[in-house]
Amino acid sequence: MDISDAQQARLQTFELVAYWEGAANSSLLVKHFGLSRQQASQDIKRYLELAPDNLSYNTSRKCHQPEPGFKPLFIAGSAEQYLAWLAQPLTLEKLPVHSLSLPARGVHAPLMRSIVQAIRQKQRLEVDYVSLTNPNRQGRVIAPHALVQTGLRWHLRAWCEHKKQFRDFVLSRFRGNAILSGPAEQSAELDKAWQTQVELVFEPDPRLAPTKRDVIEHDYDMQDGQLKLTTRACLAHYLLQEMRINPKVLDGMPEAQQLVLVNLSDIKEWLF
């Protein structure tokens, strides 16, 4: 392929978004890479020359959409690749970084595409789900509105018509295929736990010697001996897990505990 590395990166991003989200246009390249509108259009023209059967232009939506016979040219077509793209900072140049090789949670690619498109198009989704409390496949009708990365797992925040409430669903626990089933009546704006911001206040474990508490304060760049983190209420429990803090149990060794949550009463209603 007679294209530069920089253009290949742009075409890969264009293809990735078109494939997973079901639509992409020049605005994506303009915003993501800081291109002029003319340069972005030239990139898209080049992509269409390389893969003429992959995309068609939707004049009403003013975007390119994947055709049924779409064959990835620059991407792997795996859900993990799309999720990794979502998680990375939107920068062009990055310093050398080494990441731990963590186990992947299997997500069926066609299912993932349906989930992404349901979020984008604000659609209901019919899908099967399993859990540790109910390992047998159970049909659910959900209205997803956001993806959430919580350490080792990705979650889907969605309204559950079965439970009549907004809930978190582990992506790797969906089964089979999903079907888009019409406009969603429940949206992120109605998700109280999603819209509510809460502050978690941490301090070094008071059992530590003053010199050790000073080390912890410096580690977290604490102000007046406290670390304050703000998050959506429905994510507070996951944040505590990432900070390795169990608000119900105090570790026997303060060196292992390191931090304590000092405002549990303020966020208790949001924990599970």
C-alpha positions as CSV (number, residue, x, y, z in Angstrom):
1,M,0.0,0.0,0.0
2,D,1.5,3.3,-1.0
3,I,0.5,5.4,2.0
4,S,2.5,6.9,4.9
5,D,2.5,5.6,8.4
6,A,0.6,8.8,9.5
7,Q,-2.1,8.3,6.9
8,Q,-2.4,4.7,7.7
9,A,-3.1,5.6,11.4
10,R,-5.8,8.0,10.2
11,L,-7.4,5.5,7.9
12,Q,-7.3,2.8,10.6
13,T,-9.2,5.2,13.0
14,F,-11.7,6.0,10.3
15,E,-12.3,2.3,9.5
16,L,-12.5,1.4,13.2
17,V,-15.2,3.9,14.0
18,A,-17.1,3.2,10.8
19,Y,-17.1,-0.5,11.5
20,W,-17.9,-0.5,15.2
21,E,-20.2,2.5,15.4
22,G,-21.9,2.1,12.1
23,A,-21.0,5.5,10.8
24,A,-18.0,7.8,10.2
25,N,-17.3,11.1,8.4
26,S,-14.6,13.7,7.9
27,S,-15.4,15.4,11.2
28,L,-13.9,12.4,13.0
29,L,-10.5,12.9,11.3
30,V,-10.7,16.7,11.8
31,K,-11.4,16.5,15.5
32,H,-9.1,13.5,16.2
33,F,-6.1,14.4,14.2
34,G,-6.5,18.2,13.8
35,L,-6.7,18.0,10.0
36,S,-8.2,20.5,7.7
37,R,-11.6,19.5,6.2
38,Q,-9.9,19.2,2.8
39,Q,-7.2,16.8,4.1
40,A,-9.8,14.7,5.9
41,S,-11.8,14.4,2.7
42,Q,-8.6,13.3,0.8
43,D,-8.0,10.6,3.4
44,I,-11.5,9.3,3.0
45,K,-11.2,9.3,-0.7
46,R,-8.0,7.3,-0.4
47,Y,-9.7,4.8,1.8
48,L,-12.6,4.4,-0.7
49,E,-10.0,3.7,-3.4
50,L,-8.4,1.0,-1.3
51,A,-11.6,-0.6,-0.1
52,P,-14.3,0.4,-2.6
53,D,-16.9,-2.2,-1.4
54,N,-16.6,-1.5,2.3
55,L,-18.6,1.7,2.8
56,S,-21.5,3.5,1.2
57,Y,-22.4,7.2,1.8
58,N,-25.7,8.0,3.5
59,T,-26.8,11.4,2.2
60,S,-29.4,12.0,4.9
61,R,-27.0,11.3,7.8
62,K,-24.0,12.7,5.9
63,C,-21.7,9.8,6.9
64,H,-20.2,6.6,5.5
65,Q,-21.7,3.4,6.7
66,P,-20.4,-0.2,6.4
67,E,-21.8,-2.5,3.8
68,P,-23.0,-6.0,4.6
69,G,-19.9,-7.5,3.0
70,F,-17.5,-5.2,4.9
71,K,-13.9,-6.7,5.1
72,P,-11.6,-4.9,7.5
73,L,-8.5,-3.5,5.8
74,F,-6.7,-1.8,8.6
75,I,-8.3,-3.2,11.8
76,A,-8.5,-6.6,13.3
77,G,-12.2,-6.6,13.8
78,S,-11.9,-7.6,17.5
79,A,-13.9,-6.1,20.3
80,E,-10.7,-5.8,22.3
81,Q,-9.1,-3.5,19.7
82,Y,-12.1,-1.1,19.8
83,L,-12.2,-1.0,23.6
84,A,-8.5,-0.3,23.7
85,W,-9.0,2.6,21.3
86,L,-11.8,4.0,23.6
87,A,-9.5,3.8,26.6
88,Q,-6.5,5.5,25.1
89,P,-5.9,9.3,25.2
90,L,-6.7,11.0,22.0
91,T,-3.1,12.1,21.2
92,L,-0.9,11.6,18.2
93,E,2.4,11.2,19.9
94,K,3.0,9.3,23.0
95,L,6.0,8.4,25.1
96,P,7.1,4.7,25.2
97,V,4.7,2.9,27.5
98,H,4.7,-0.7,28.7
99,S,1.4,-2.1,29.9
100,L,0.9,-5.2,31.9
101,S,-0.4,-8.2,29.9
102,L,-3.8,-8.7,31.6
103,P,-6.3,-11.4,30.7
104,A,-8.8,-10.4,28.0
105,R,-12.5,-10.8,28.8
106,G,-14.1,-12.4,25.7
107,V,-16.7,-10.2,23.9
108,H,-18.3,-11.5,20.8
109,A,-17.6,-9.0,18.0
110,P,-21.1,-8.9,16.3
111,L,-22.6,-8.5,19.8
112,M,-20.3,-5.7,20.6
113,R,-21.2,-3.9,17.4
114,S,-24.9,-4.1,18.3
115,I,-24.2,-2.7,21.7
116,V,-22.2,0.2,20.4
117,Q,-24.8,1.1,17.8
118,A,-27.6,0.8,20.4
119,I,-25.8,3.5,22.4
120,R,-25.1,5.7,19.5
121,Q,-28.7,5.4,18.1
122,K,-30.4,5.4,21.5
123,Q,-32.0,2.0,20.8
124,R,-33.4,-0.8,23.0
125,L,-31.5,-4.0,22.8
126,E,-32.7,-7.6,23.2
127,V,-29.9,-9.8,24.5
128,D,-29.1,-12.8,26.7
129,Y,-27.2,-12.4,29.9
130,V,-25.6,-14.7,32.5
131,S,-24.3,-13.9,36.0
132,L,-22.9,-15.9,39.0
133,T,-26.3,-15.7,40.7
134,N,-28.1,-16.8,37.5
135,P,-25.7,-18.8,35.3
136,N,-28.4,-19.8,32.9
137,R,-29.0,-17.6,29.9
138,Q,-31.7,-15.1,30.6
139,G,-33.3,-12.8,28.0
140,R,-33.0,-9.2,28.8
141,V,-34.3,-6.0,27.1
142,I,-32.0,-3.1,28.0
143,A,-31.5,0.5,26.9
144,P,-27.7,1.0,27.1
145,H,-26.2,4.5,27.4
146,A,-22.5,4.2,28.3
147,L,-19.5,1.9,28.5
148,V,-17.4,1.9,31.6
149,Q,-13.9,0.5,32.1
150,T,-13.3,-0.7,35.7
151,G,-9.8,-2.2,35.9
152,L,-9.9,-5.7,34.5
153,R,-13.5,-5.5,33.2
154,W,-15.7,-3.4,30.9
155,H,-19.3,-2.8,32.0
156,L,-22.3,-1.5,30.2
157,R,-24.5,1.0,31.9
158,A,-28.1,0.4,30.9
159,W,-31.8,0.5,31.9
160,C,-33.0,-3.0,32.5
161,E,-36.7,-3.6,31.7
162,H,-36.7,-6.8,33.7
163,K,-35.5,-5.1,36.9
164,K,-37.0,-1.7,36.2
165,Q,-33.8,0.1,37.1
166,F,-30.5,1.2,35.7
167,R,-27.9,-1.4,36.2
168,D,-24.3,-2.4,35.3
169,F,-23.8,-5.3,33.0
170,V,-20.4,-7.1,32.6
171,L,-19.7,-7.1,28.8
172,S,-18.2,-10.6,28.8
173,R,-21.4,-12.0,30.3
174,F,-23.6,-11.3,27.4
175,R,-24.3,-14.3,25.2
176,G,-25.4,-14.9,21.6
177,N,-26.4,-12.1,19.3
178,A,-28.3,-8.9,20.2
179,I,-31.2,-7.3,18.3
180,L,-31.9,-3.6,18.1
181,S,-35.6,-3.2,19.0
182,G,-36.7,0.4,18.6
183,P,-36.1,3.7,20.3
184,A,-35.2,3.7,24.0
185,E,-37.5,5.4,26.4
186,Q,-34.9,5.5,29.2
187,S,-31.8,7.7,28.7
188,A,-28.7,8.7,30.6
189,E,-30.5,11.9,31.8
190,L,-32.9,9.7,33.8
191,D,-30.1,7.6,35.4
192,K,-29.8,9.3,38.8
193,A,-26.8,7.3,39.9
194,W,-25.1,8.2,36.7
195,Q,-25.9,11.9,36.9
196,T,-25.0,12.3,40.6
197,Q,-21.4,13.2,41.4
198,V,-20.0,12.1,44.7
199,E,-16.7,12.9,46.4
200,L,-14.6,10.2,48.0
201,V,-12.2,11.5,50.7
202,F,-9.1,9.4,51.5
203,E,-6.4,9.7,54.2
204,P,-3.3,7.7,55.0
205,D,-4.2,4.8,57.5
206,P,-3.9,6.5,60.9
207,R,-2.2,3.4,62.3
208,L,0.9,4.3,60.2
209,A,3.8,6.2,61.8
210,P,3.9,9.9,60.8
211,T,6.9,9.3,58.5
212,K,5.0,6.6,56.7
213,R,1.9,8.7,56.4
214,D,4.1,11.4,54.9
215,V,5.2,8.9,52.2
216,I,1.6,8.1,51.3
217,E,0.6,11.8,51.3
218,H,3.5,12.4,48.8
219,D,2.5,9.4,46.7
220,Y,-1.0,10.8,46.1
221,D,-0.1,14.5,46.1
222,M,-2.5,15.0,49.0
223,Q,-3.6,18.4,50.1
224,D,-3.8,18.9,53.9
225,G,-3.4,15.2,54.3
226,Q,-6.4,14.2,52.1
227,L,-7.0,12.8,48.7
228,K,-10.3,13.8,47.2
229,L,-11.7,12.1,44.1
230,T,-15.0,12.8,42.4
231,T,-16.8,10.2,40.4
232,R,-20.3,9.3,39.3
233,A,-22.3,7.8,42.2
234,C,-22.8,4.4,40.4
235,L,-19.0,4.1,39.9
236,A,-18.0,4.8,43.5
237,H,-17.8,1.1,44.4
238,Y,-15.6,0.4,41.4
239,L,-13.3,3.3,42.4
240,L,-12.9,1.8,45.9
241,Q,-12.1,-1.6,44.4
242,E,-9.4,0.1,42.2
243,M,-8.0,1.8,45.2
244,R,-8.0,-1.6,47.0
245,I,-10.2,-0.4,49.8
246,N,-12.9,-2.5,51.3
247,P,-15.0,0.0,53.4
248,K,-16.4,-2.9,55.4
249,V,-13.1,-4.5,56.4
250,L,-9.9,-2.9,57.8
251,D,-6.8,-4.8,56.7
252,G,-4.8,-6.1,59.7
253,M,-1.6,-4.4,58.4
254,P,-1.7,-0.6,57.9
255,E,1.2,-0.9,55.4
256,A,-1.1,-3.1,53.2
257,Q,-4.2,-0.9,53.8
258,Q,-2.3,2.4,53.2
259,L,-5.5,4.4,52.6
260,V,-8.8,4.7,54.5
261,L,-12.1,6.2,53.3
262,V,-13.1,8.9,55.8
263,N,-16.5,9.9,54.4
264,L,-18.2,6.5,54.1
265,S,-21.5,7.9,55.4
266,D,-21.6,10.4,52.5
267,I,-21.5,7.7,49.8
268,K,-22.9,4.6,51.6
269,E,-26.2,4.7,49.8
270,W,-24.4,4.3,46.4
271,L,-22.3,1.2,47.4
272,F,-23.4,-2.4,46.8
